[in-house]
Amino acid sequence: MNPRDTRIADLLKLSHELGREDRGLAMLGEGNTSTQMSADTFCVKASGTCLGTLQAGDVVECKTSRLIPLLDAEDMDDAEVDAALMDGRVDPAAKKPSVEAMFHAWLLALPGIEFVGHTHATAVNQILCSPRAREFAECRMFPDEIVCCGVASVYVPYTDPGLKLARAIRFQTERFIKKHRRQPRVILMQNHGIIALGKTWQSVLSATLMAEKAARVFIGAASAGGPTFLTRQHVLRIAGRPDEAYRQKALNL
Ligand SMILES: [Zn+2]
């Protein structure tokens, strides 16, 4: 397979794993995925397609240089955003990109990020639709959560999906990078869902599955009077351990 076909095959693998019905991460048209294709293009799921059954024809190649400037453009109404998305396609005969293509474009431009996966994971959303959403994003409970999901997640208060959400994700992610001096692996959006980002499709899948497991642990621990969170010192110790770095490498994270 040529490198482009391998890329698309990896994106479809990630999409099918995230769309598996038994995992409860995304159903029907929920969620979207993307991958970097070249210096100025990326592929993203088309609007109205299904992650679990995604085909190569359901993926649209878009120009990064057409979509990122929208984040700094004047406010646009829904029809103007739709026109800009259609205009951002490499092939004018391709399907319409997901309305979330704008945040995918921006996240894929971060150093070392080559795959992005967004889902409405059930247990994660149980917490994101509760008053404890920010706490779940900012605290950590167990070592493997740190290995797969990072020392903390970016937290984005509820924002209208589309251009406004892409701007809010940029604002909160830049703040996170300044504060933690590292890239996030997970972004949590209040009353909406999760975005995982990484260099490989496996790292995006692992971060999503581990965040979903952490959410179930959080909910169970809350019913027993918790959770008891790890201290900041313990979190940084796990994040900096050479054996954890080895595990991350071995797991292709
Ligand atoms: Zn969504």
Residues whose N, C-alpha, C, O or C-beta is under 5 A from the ligand:
A	BS01	ZN	G31 G193
